[in-house]
Amino acid sequence: MQSIVEKVHAGEWLGFDGQPINTVINIGVGGSDVGPHMVCQALAEFSAETRYPLQHLFVSSMDGSQLAEMLQHLDQGRTLFILASKTFTTVDTIANAETVRSWLCKKIPNDKLIGEHHFIGCSSYPDRMGEWGIPKENQVSLWDWVGGRYSL
């Protein structure tokens, strides 16, 4: 996790086209949404300076309107998505992730580039993240004994 954060803050995490990431979106429900959202708000005054302005956003609704509105204003080459799901089977999270992957495919030529540059997985199941296309170096593991509602 530290390596990922340092790369994003330094402007070294690059999108598929070599541009630095400027938007990080957490996709999750329950503790995988509320926890990260709460921590970002609670620790906002301590946020690190980043090389480039960085915005963080959150998606938890599966109805599509929240995500559709958000994606209209973003650049595929500069957006990084965190898929947070303890089991990596949460229907809402995976549905939103598939929507995002379709949006990324409109501009990015292949799934390998998408997985390497635009997704981070956070789960207790590395095999499921890998099967979905998230390379090992983009995976943040949770202990399997952590309850899903505490999957911060």
JOFEN-V844601 format. One record per run of one state. SS is the DSSP state (hx for helix, st for strand, lp for the rest). FROM is the first residue (numbers start at 1). TO is the last residue. Records with the same first field share a line. If there is no record, write none. Layout:
SS = FROM-TO  FROM-TO
//
This chain:
lp = 1-1  10-13  15-19  21-22  28-30  43-43  47-54  60-64  72-75  85-90  106-110  124-125  133-135  142-147  151-152
hx = 2-9  31-42  44-46  65-71  76-78  91-105  111-118  126-132  136-138  148-150
st = 14-14  20-20  23-27  55-59  79-84  119-123  139-141
//
